[in-house]
Amino acid sequence: MRYILLLRGINVGGKNKVSMSDFKELLKNSGFKNVISYINSGNLFFDSEEDQKSCVSNIRYLLETNCDFSIPFALLTKEEYLKEREKLPDWWNEDLARRDILFFSSDLDKTSVLDFLDKIVFYNEIVYVGKCAVFWGKYNESEYLKTSYHKKLMKQDFYKKITIRNGNTFERIAEILESE
């Protein structure tokens, strides 16, 4: 089965450095096949005959034993990722100022995210909750600082357990998965 591994918060602003080439070798040495990465921010693809739960356990072990800091991650099958994309509402393809995807990490109880979304008031933004992620669009760049995304999201306890990709990266990952 083909998987996409999305690591949170690595190689951003010089912090939490993880060499993608070294991590790819760790994955290969742990039995994962056809390991590739896309950009340096923790987007890795691999094949495994193991089920998703076993892959999560193995990746968690690799991260805990090889990194000096915690790295939450999301692991999706190729089919899950592409199905998320397929089910997006029409507004996702409109001319939005920003598009972000908040992937639920393997260790996250997503009810905290859903409760947060239920209670906030959106300001010039729109949200779609998928199976594996929240898709968040912002309509106007000049009003971005007034959005709940900017003002409230980062203050939530669950924020450190989600991994975010922008719309362009999300699309590029989908294109890579479709081309394989």
N, CA, C and O of each residue as an XYZ file, in Angstrom:
720
protein
N       0.843     -1.176      0.000
C       0.000      0.000      0.000
C       0.892      1.244      0.000
O       1.953      1.259      0.623
N       0.452      2.269     -0.696
C       1.197      3.530     -0.762
C       0.685      4.470      0.324
O      -0.524      4.616      0.508
N       1.613      5.109      1.047
C       1.283      6.009      2.146
C       1.902      7.377      1.912
O       2.898      7.514      1.201
N       1.292      8.387      2.527
C       1.881      9.722      2.615
C       2.026     10.043      4.095
O       1.057      9.980      4.852
N       3.232     10.385      4.497
C       3.558     10.741      5.878
C       3.785     12.243      5.932
O       4.614     12.779      5.197
N       3.047     12.921      6.803
C       3.136     14.371      6.949
C       3.630     14.693      8.355
O       2.891     14.554      9.329
N       4.880     15.122      8.451
C       5.467     15.459      9.747
C       5.117     16.900     10.100
O       5.003     17.751      9.217
N       4.948     17.169     11.380
C       4.578     18.509     11.828
C       5.794     19.310     12.283
O       6.636     18.818     13.035
N       5.867     20.543     11.817
C       6.771     21.540     12.377
C       8.245     21.270     12.281
O       8.997     21.660     13.175
N       8.689     20.614     11.227
C      10.130     20.389     11.098
C      10.710     21.336     10.053
O      10.035     21.735      9.104
N      11.981     21.682     10.253
C      12.736     22.506      9.299
C      12.033     23.832      8.982
O      12.081     24.320      7.853
N      11.390     24.396      9.987
C      10.704     25.678      9.811
C      11.464     26.729     10.613
O      11.623     26.599     11.827
N      11.921     27.749      9.941
C      12.629     28.831     10.630
C      13.881     28.381     11.343
O      14.258     28.968     12.358
N      14.533     27.356     10.838
C      15.770     26.875     11.451
C      15.571     26.030     12.696
O      16.540     25.666     13.361
N      14.323     25.716     13.016
C      14.033     24.931     14.223
C      13.648     23.504     13.856
O      13.221     23.220     12.736
N      13.809     22.618     14.828
C      13.410     21.215     14.680
C      13.920     20.618     13.368
O      13.152     20.133     12.538
N      15.211     20.672     13.216
C      15.825     20.204     11.972
C      15.798     18.680     11.884
O      16.183     17.965     12.808
N      15.329     18.225     10.740
C      15.326     16.807     10.412
C      15.799     16.691      8.966
O      15.177     17.242      8.057
N      16.876     15.991      8.761
C      17.387     15.777      7.410
C      16.459     14.802      6.694
O      16.269     13.672      7.143
N      15.888     15.243      5.587
C      14.992     14.368      4.835
C      15.753     13.164      4.283
O      15.216     12.056      4.263
N      16.978     13.358      3.840
C      17.732     12.215      3.310
C      18.021     11.198      4.421
O      17.922      9.993      4.193
N      18.376     11.675      5.621
C      18.605     10.758      6.747
C      17.321     10.054      7.155
O      17.323      8.854      7.429
N      16.226     10.803      7.195
C      14.963     10.183      7.610
C      14.472      9.183      6.562
O      13.899      8.152      6.912
N      14.693      9.481      5.289
C      14.336      8.519      4.240
C      15.116      7.216      4.440
O      14.569      6.126      4.269
N      16.398      7.336      4.802
C      17.214      6.141      5.052
C      16.675      5.358      6.248
O      16.629      4.129      6.218
N      16.268      6.071      7.298
C      15.677      5.389      8.458
C      14.437      4.605      8.046
O      14.253      3.459      8.455
N      13.591      5.229      7.237
C      12.381      4.541      6.769
C      12.748      3.309      5.935
O      12.170      2.238      6.119
N      13.694      3.462      5.034
C      14.129      2.337      4.194
C      14.693      1.205      5.039
O      14.378      0.036      4.815
N      15.535      1.560      6.020
C      16.143      0.552      6.888
C      15.133     -0.124      7.796
O      15.412     -1.181      8.361
N      13.962      0.478      7.939
C      12.894     -0.117      8.754
C      11.925     -0.941      7.907
O      10.902     -1.412      8.402
N      12.254     -1.109      6.637
C      11.454     -1.978      5.784
C      10.469     -1.286      4.864
O       9.770     -1.950      4.099
N      10.398      0.043      4.923
C       9.510      0.763      4.010
C      10.184      0.841      2.640
O      11.406      0.964      2.553
N       9.405      0.772      1.593
C       9.928      0.699      0.228
C       9.572      1.954     -0.564
O       8.636      2.679     -0.228
N      10.346      2.192     -1.625
C      10.069      3.293     -2.559
C       9.850      4.622     -1.830
O       8.878      5.333     -2.083
N      10.759      4.932     -0.937
C      10.648      6.133     -0.102
C      11.129      7.350     -0.891
O      12.245      7.369     -1.409
N      10.273      8.355     -0.971
C      10.649      9.632     -1.584
C      10.108     10.751     -0.704
O       9.243     10.533      0.145
N      10.632     11.945     -0.922
C      10.134     13.100     -0.175
C       9.830     14.223     -1.149
O      10.332     14.267     -2.272
N       8.987     15.128     -0.673
C       8.684     16.329     -1.448
C       8.939     17.532     -0.559
O       8.377     17.618      0.533
N       9.745     18.428     -0.985
C      10.268     19.589     -0.266
C      10.785     19.167      1.107
O      10.686     17.999      1.482
N      11.316     20.091      1.826
C      12.049     19.766      3.046
C      11.204     19.880      4.313
O      11.747     19.889      5.418
N       9.888     19.966      4.167
C       9.045     20.207      5.344
C       8.296     18.979      5.838
O       7.278     19.102      6.518
N       8.794     17.796      5.498
C       8.232     16.589      6.087
C       7.084     15.959      5.334
O       6.096     15.550      5.943
N       7.194     15.874      4.029
C       6.207     15.179      3.196
C       6.922     13.977      2.588
O       7.749     14.123      1.688
N       6.596     12.792      3.087
C       7.286     11.583      2.624
C       6.278     10.565      2.107
O       5.175     10.433      2.636
N       6.679      9.858      1.072
C       5.855      8.832      0.464
C       6.596      7.509      0.597
O       7.820      7.461      0.478
N       5.850      6.434      0.845
C       6.481      5.119      0.888
C       5.441      4.030      0.683
O       4.237      4.261      0.794
N       5.938      2.838      0.381
C       5.097      1.656      0.259
C       5.367      0.755      1.454
O       6.482      0.699      1.972
N       4.327      0.051      1.880
C       4.486     -0.929      2.940
C       3.382     -1.976      2.821
O       2.255     -1.675      2.428
N       3.728     -3.195      3.165
C       2.727     -4.260      3.228
C       2.039     -4.265      4.588
O       1.036     -4.953      4.777
N       2.575     -3.503      5.529
C       1.975     -3.412      6.865
C       0.699     -2.588      6.817
O       0.526     -1.738      5.943
N      -0.194     -2.851      7.768
C      -1.405     -2.026      7.858
C      -1.045     -0.668      8.451
O       0.052     -0.472      8.973
N      -1.974      0.245      8.361
C      -1.731      1.625      8.783
C      -1.355      1.716     10.261
O      -0.453      2.470     10.625
N      -2.026      0.968     11.096
C      -1.750      0.999     12.538
C      -0.307      0.569     12.837
O       0.364      1.179     13.669
N       0.157     -0.462     12.171
C       1.543     -0.921     12.364
C       2.538      0.116     11.854
O       3.568      0.359     12.482
N       2.227      0.719     10.723
C       3.103      1.770     10.187
C       3.199      2.938     11.166
O       4.286      3.470     11.394
N       2.069      3.336     11.744
C       2.057      4.428     12.725
C       2.969      4.078     13.899
O       3.770      4.907     14.332
N       2.852      2.869     14.409
C       3.697      2.445     15.538
C       5.173      2.477     15.174
O       6.001      2.943     15.956
N       5.498      1.985     13.997
C       6.901      1.968     13.569
C       7.448      3.376     13.372
O       8.582      3.661     13.756
N       6.661      4.246     12.783
C       7.114      5.627     12.558
C       7.259      6.349     13.892
O       8.228      7.081     14.094
N       6.323      6.155     14.792
C       6.418      6.773     16.116
C       7.717      6.342     16.798
O       8.418      7.173     17.375
N       8.039      5.052     16.735
C       9.265      4.544     17.328
C      10.498      5.191     16.679
O      11.422      5.608     17.378
N      10.507      5.273     15.348
C      11.631      5.896     14.645
C      11.832      7.344     15.078
O      12.957      7.778     15.324
N      10.743      8.077     15.166
C      10.839      9.485     15.564
C      11.303      9.630     17.012
O      12.153     10.467     17.314
N      10.747      8.818     17.900
C      11.109      8.913     19.318
C      12.557      8.532     19.582
O      13.194      9.092     20.474
N      13.078      7.589     18.817
C      14.444      7.119     19.066
C      15.501      7.877     18.271
O      16.695      7.715     18.525
N      15.084      8.699     17.314
C      16.055      9.387     16.464
C      15.958     10.907     16.494
O      16.775     11.583     15.869
N      14.992     11.451     17.195
C      14.836     12.910     17.263
C      14.799     13.351     18.715
O      14.279     12.641     19.576
N      15.351     14.527     18.984
C      15.413     15.061     20.343
C      14.173     15.858     20.720
O      14.133     16.462     21.792
N      13.175     15.869     19.870
C      11.952     16.631     20.108
C      10.777     15.831     19.553
O      10.941     14.956     18.704
N       9.617     16.148     20.045
C       8.403     15.450     19.623
C       7.976     15.913     18.228
O       7.996     17.106     17.925
N       7.593     14.962     17.393
C       7.118     15.293     16.053
C       5.777     14.588     15.825
O       5.748     13.409     15.472
N       4.678     15.301     16.025
C       3.395     14.713     15.641
C       3.375     14.494     14.122
O       4.081     15.173     13.377
N       2.569     13.551     13.687
C       2.498     13.277     12.258
C       1.136     12.701     11.889
O       0.420     12.133     12.714
N       0.821     12.874     10.628
C      -0.372     12.253     10.057
C       0.113     11.236      9.037
O       1.058     11.488      8.289
N      -0.542     10.088      9.015
C      -0.236      9.063      8.033
C      -1.523      8.681      7.323
O      -2.477      8.212      7.944
N      -1.536      8.888      6.022
C      -2.714      8.579      5.219
C      -2.322      7.631      4.096
O      -1.196      7.659      3.599
N      -3.268      6.797      3.712
C      -3.035      5.997      2.527
C      -3.227      6.890      1.306
O      -3.861      7.943      1.383
N      -2.687      6.464      0.212
C      -2.875      7.185     -1.050
C      -4.364      7.361     -1.323
O      -4.801      8.439     -1.726
N      -5.140      6.306     -1.106
C      -6.577      6.350     -1.371
C      -7.286      7.354     -0.457
O      -8.154      8.096     -0.915
N      -6.926      7.383      0.826
C      -7.541      8.346      1.753
C      -7.264      9.779      1.316
O      -8.158     10.624      1.306
N      -6.028     10.032      0.962
C      -5.630     11.384      0.576
C      -6.402     11.843     -0.653
O      -6.968     12.936     -0.675
N      -6.416     10.996     -1.668
C      -7.079     11.376     -2.913
C      -8.597     11.457     -2.749
O      -9.245     12.264     -3.417
N      -9.165     10.641     -1.879
C     -10.608     10.711     -1.622
C     -10.961     12.022     -0.911
O     -12.003     12.617     -1.188
N     -10.102     12.469     -0.001
C     -10.324     13.766      0.653
C     -10.412     14.857     -0.413
O     -11.319     15.688     -0.405
N      -9.464     14.829     -1.310
C      -9.424     15.832     -2.385
C     -10.659     15.748     -3.276
O     -11.219     16.772     -3.667
N     -11.074     14.548     -3.589
C     -12.226     14.320     -4.462
C     -13.524     14.857     -3.852
O     -14.411     15.308     -4.577
N     -13.634     14.809     -2.529
C     -14.878     15.197     -1.852
C     -14.936     16.669     -1.445
O     -15.891     17.091     -0.792
N     -13.936     17.444     -1.820
C     -13.916     18.854     -1.434
C     -15.103     19.610     -2.043
O     -15.511     19.335     -3.172
N     -15.645     20.556     -1.287
C     -16.754     21.360     -1.828
C     -16.257     22.294     -2.936
O     -15.058     22.544     -3.059
N     -17.181     22.797     -3.725
C     -16.836     23.662     -4.854
C     -16.056     24.904     -4.434
O     -15.184     25.364     -5.172
N     -16.361     25.456     -3.252
C     -15.694     26.688     -2.843
C     -14.178     26.520     -2.744
O     -13.442     27.500     -2.850
N     -13.710     25.297     -2.544
C     -12.279     25.060     -2.405
C     -11.509     25.509     -3.647
O     -10.354     25.924     -3.554
N     -12.148     25.423     -4.794
C     -11.488     25.784     -6.052
C     -11.765     27.216     -6.482
O     -11.366     27.624     -7.573
N     -12.444     27.984     -5.636
C     -12.676     29.400     -5.932
C     -11.392     30.198     -5.698
O     -10.395     29.667     -5.208
N     -11.436     31.453     -6.050
C     -10.298     32.344     -5.879
C     -10.233     32.805     -4.423
O     -10.791     33.844     -4.071
N      -9.561     32.040     -3.591
C      -9.414     32.356     -2.174
C      -8.050     32.989     -1.922
O      -7.083     32.706     -2.630
N      -7.980     33.844     -0.914
C      -6.703     34.463     -0.560
C      -5.731     33.429      0.009
O      -4.537     33.453     -0.291
N      -6.259     32.519      0.835
C      -5.434     31.465      1.436
C      -6.258     30.193      1.548
O      -7.470     30.227      1.759
N      -5.573     29.080      1.403
C      -6.180     27.774      1.618
C      -5.204     26.954      2.452
O      -4.043     26.787      2.081
N      -5.682     26.451      3.571
C      -4.850     25.635      4.444
C      -5.581     24.354      4.794
O      -6.807     24.322      4.900
N      -4.794     23.292      4.971
C      -5.344     22.002      5.332
C      -4.711     21.603      6.658
O      -3.488     21.528      6.777
N      -5.558     21.349      7.653
C      -5.117     20.971      8.983
C      -5.335     19.470      9.128
O      -6.455     19.025      9.382
N      -4.272     18.689      8.966
C      -4.378     17.243      9.043
C      -4.390     16.798     10.503
O      -3.607     17.286     11.319
N      -5.277     15.877     10.817
C      -5.344     15.301     12.153
C      -4.159     14.356     12.325
O      -3.941     13.474     11.495
N      -3.395     14.537     13.400
C      -2.262     13.646     13.637
C      -2.761     12.294     14.123
O      -3.917     12.139     14.516
N      -1.873     11.337     14.086
C      -2.200      9.970     14.484
C      -2.569      9.872     15.963
O      -3.260      8.936     16.364
N      -2.118     10.825     16.775
C      -2.380     10.795     18.217
C      -3.485     11.751     18.666
O      -3.692     11.926     19.866
N      -4.178     12.355     17.747
C      -5.144     13.398     18.089
C      -6.557     12.846     18.189
O      -7.021     12.119     17.311
N      -7.225     13.202     19.267
C      -8.663     12.959     19.363
C      -9.321     14.138     18.659
O      -9.337     15.249     19.190
N      -9.858     13.906     17.482
C     -10.328     15.025     16.672
C     -11.597     15.689     17.210
O     -12.039     16.699     16.663
N     -12.186     15.141     18.268
C     -13.368     15.802     18.837
C     -13.009     17.184     19.378
O     -13.852     18.081     19.372
N     -11.793     17.370     19.837
C     -11.389     18.697     20.329
C     -11.397     19.717     19.186
O     -11.778     20.871     19.381
N     -10.979     19.290     18.006
C     -10.989     20.170     16.836
C     -12.439     20.467     16.431
O     -12.793     21.615     16.162
N     -13.253     19.441     16.391
C     -14.654     19.612     15.990
C     -15.413     20.494     16.976
O     -16.236     21.312     16.564
N     -15.148     20.340     18.269
C     -15.775     21.206     19.280
C     -15.365     22.657     19.075
O     -16.197     23.562     19.144
N     -14.093     22.871     18.825
C     -13.590     24.225     18.563
C     -14.302     24.841     17.366
O     -14.750     25.985     17.429
N     -14.406     24.092     16.283
C     -15.049     24.598     15.065
C     -16.533     24.890     15.286
O     -17.093     25.819     14.703
N     -17.148     24.087     16.127
C     -18.574     24.294     16.442
C     -18.826     25.594     17.195
O     -19.885     26.204     17.044
N     -17.865     26.019     18.001
C     -18.070     27.149     18.906
C     -17.591     28.495     18.376
O     -18.043     29.536     18.852
N     -16.690     28.496     17.404
C     -16.138     29.778     16.972
C     -17.037     30.464     15.953
O     -17.871     29.841     15.295
N     -16.834     31.758     15.854
C     -17.505     32.559     14.835
C     -16.470     32.834     13.744
O     -15.389     33.353     14.021
N     -16.805     32.489     12.525
C     -15.881     32.691     11.413
C     -15.977     34.119     10.907
O     -17.049     34.723     10.889
N     -14.834     34.640     10.497
C     -14.781     35.993      9.956
C     -14.133     35.946      8.577
O     -12.918     35.790      8.464
N     -14.926     36.078      7.551
C     -14.428     36.115      6.181
C     -13.617     34.859      5.842
O     -12.574     34.926      5.192
N     -14.125     33.725      6.299
C     -13.454     32.446      6.085
C     -14.501     31.349      5.993
O     -15.654     31.546      6.378
N     -14.100     30.206      5.487
C     -15.002     29.081      5.295
C     -14.253     27.797      5.610
O     -13.048     27.697      5.378
N     -14.983     26.802      6.145
C     -14.346     25.567      6.596
C     -15.131     24.356      6.099
O     -16.361     24.365      6.046
N     -14.391     23.327      5.743
C     -14.971     22.019      5.422
C     -14.221     20.987      6.250
O     -12.991     20.976      6.260
N     -14.947     20.126      6.940
C     -14.330     19.071      7.740
C     -14.391     17.771      6.947
O     -15.467     17.258      6.639
N     -13.222     17.258      6.630
C     -13.120     15.983      5.941
C     -12.873     14.866      6.944
O     -12.937     15.081      8.155
N     -12.594     13.691      6.441
C     -12.326     12.543      7.303
C     -10.962     12.649      7.990
O     -10.809     12.262      9.148
N      -9.974     13.178      7.264
C      -8.594     13.202      7.762
C      -8.067     14.596      8.050
O      -6.966     14.755      8.578
N      -8.865     15.618      7.699
C      -8.350     16.982      7.811
C      -9.480     18.002      7.779
O     -10.615     17.702      7.411
N      -9.120     19.227      8.183
C     -10.008     20.379      8.064
C      -9.447     21.258      6.961
O      -8.258     21.577      6.950
N     -10.300     21.642      6.047
C      -9.923     22.500      4.923
C     -10.451     23.895      5.222
O     -11.654     24.087      5.400
N      -9.547     24.864      5.277
C      -9.887     26.204      5.762
C      -9.520     27.233      4.706
O      -8.351     27.386      4.351
N     -10.525     27.933      4.209
C     -10.296     28.967      3.215
C     -10.493     30.346      3.798
O     -11.387     30.569      4.614
N      -9.649     31.273      3.371
C      -9.770     32.671      3.793
C     -10.006     33.495      2.543
O      -9.286     33.353      1.555
N     -11.023     34.364      2.584
C     -11.440     35.094      1.391
C     -10.601     36.326      1.069
O     -10.427     36.666     -0.101
N     -10.076     37.001      2.101
C      -9.464     38.294      1.854
C      -8.157     38.406      2.637
O      -8.153     38.360      3.867
N      -7.073     38.549      1.927
C      -5.753     38.629      2.571
C      -5.648     39.831      3.512
O      -5.027     39.732      4.570
N      -6.242     40.951      3.142
C      -6.120     42.154      3.972
C      -6.852     42.002      5.305
O      -6.571     42.745      6.246
N      -7.781     41.058      5.400
C      -8.511     40.838      6.652
C      -8.092     39.544      7.353
O      -8.753     39.099      8.291
N      -7.008     38.953      6.899
C      -6.543     37.689      7.472
C      -6.338     37.785      8.986
O      -6.673     36.849      9.712
N      -5.799     38.891      9.463
C      -5.511     39.029     10.893
C      -6.771     39.058     11.751
O      -6.684     38.922     12.971
N      -7.931     39.233     11.142
C      -9.207     39.236     11.876
C      -9.861     37.856     11.896
O     -10.857     37.658     12.592
N      -9.323     36.914     11.156
C      -9.956     35.600     11.066
C      -9.784     34.801     12.355
O      -8.844     35.021     13.119
N     -10.698     33.880     12.578
C     -10.567     32.954     13.705
C      -9.358     32.059     13.516
O      -8.718     31.643     14.482
N      -9.056     31.770     12.267
C      -7.864     30.972     11.978
C      -6.642     31.637     12.591
O      -5.850     30.982     13.269
N      -6.487     32.925     12.358
C      -5.320     33.642     12.871
C      -5.438     33.935     14.374
O      -4.472     33.754     15.115
N      -6.596     34.376     14.820
C      -6.750     34.858     16.199
C      -6.946     33.752     17.228
O      -6.593     33.936     18.393
N      -7.496     32.613     16.833
C      -7.881     31.613     17.839
C      -7.238     30.239     17.668
O      -7.004     29.543     18.655
N      -6.957     29.852     16.463
C      -6.487     28.486     16.206
C      -5.218     28.143     16.972
O      -5.154     27.102     17.626
N      -4.215     28.999     16.901
C      -2.924     28.696     17.519
C      -2.976     28.637     19.043
O      -2.045     28.131     19.669
N      -4.029     29.138     19.639
C      -4.173     29.121     21.097
C      -4.783     27.812     21.611
O      -4.858     27.593     22.820
N      -5.212     26.958     20.704
C      -5.871     25.720     21.103
C      -4.864     24.642     21.477
O      -3.794     24.544     20.876
N      -5.216     23.828     22.480
C      -4.328     22.739     22.906
C      -4.018     21.772     21.764
O      -2.901     21.266     21.659
N      -5.003     21.521     20.917
C      -4.807     20.561     19.836
C      -3.883     21.091     18.747
O      -3.403     20.313     17.924
N      -3.624     22.390     18.722
C      -2.843     22.987     17.639
C      -1.478     22.305     17.462
O      -0.998     22.157     16.338
N      -0.871     21.899     18.550
C       0.451     21.269     18.480
C       0.386     19.820     17.995
O       1.415     19.159     17.851
N      -0.826     19.337     17.746
C      -0.987     17.956     17.279
C      -1.595     17.877     15.886
O      -2.009     16.805     15.446
N      -1.647     18.994     15.201
C      -2.084     18.973     13.805
C      -0.897     19.349     12.932
O       0.034     20.013     13.388
N      -0.934     18.932     11.711
C       0.108     19.333     10.772
C      -0.581     20.017      9.601
O      -1.545     19.497      9.039
N      -0.081     21.173      9.247
C      -0.764     22.038      8.281
C       0.024     22.095      6.975
O       1.251     22.192      6.969
N      -0.712     22.032      5.880
C      -0.138     22.245      4.554
C      -0.965     23.310      3.849
O      -2.177     23.390      4.047
N      -0.320     24.119      3.036
C      -1.092     25.108      2.278
C      -1.711     24.420      1.053
O      -1.361     23.291      0.711
N      -2.619     25.118      0.419
C      -3.344     24.546     -0.708
C      -2.450     24.092     -1.847
O      -2.704     23.056     -2.461
N      -1.403     24.858     -2.136
C      -0.492     24.477     -3.221
C       0.255     23.185     -2.907
O       0.397     22.320     -3.772
N       0.730     23.054     -1.674
C       1.431     21.827     -1.283
C       0.471     20.639     -1.305
O       0.825     19.554     -1.766
N      -0.743     20.851     -0.803
C      -1.761     19.802     -0.828
C      -1.984     19.292     -2.253
O      -2.035     18.085     -2.490
N      -2.114     20.219     -3.186
C      -2.344     19.848     -4.587
C      -1.133     19.136     -5.175
O      -1.285     18.153     -5.901
N       0.051     19.615     -4.874
C       1.263     18.994     -5.416
C       1.426     17.565     -4.895
O       1.823     16.674     -5.647
N       1.125     17.342     -3.619
C       1.191     15.994     -3.070
C       0.195     15.085     -3.798
O       0.527     13.947     -4.131
N      -1.005     15.571     -4.043
C      -2.012     14.796     -4.767
C      -1.508     14.453     -6.177
O      -1.689     13.329     -6.645
N      -0.882     15.414     -6.841
C      -0.344     15.167     -8.186
C       0.739     14.086     -8.152
O       0.796     13.231     -9.036
N       1.581     14.127     -7.149
C       2.626     13.095     -7.009
C       1.979     11.729     -6.814
O       2.374     10.753     -7.450
N       0.984     11.664     -5.933
C       0.306     10.388     -5.688
C      -0.406      9.878     -6.947
O      -0.408      8.676     -7.212
N      -0.992     10.762     -7.700
C      -1.694     10.345     -8.924
C      -0.739      9.876    -10.011
O      -1.101      9.046    -10.845
N       0.476     10.405    -10.004
C       1.434     10.044    -11.047
C       2.152      8.728    -10.772
O       2.830      8.197    -11.652
N       2.011      8.208     -9.583
C       2.729      6.966     -9.216
C       1.927      5.738     -9.621
O       2.367      4.610     -9.395
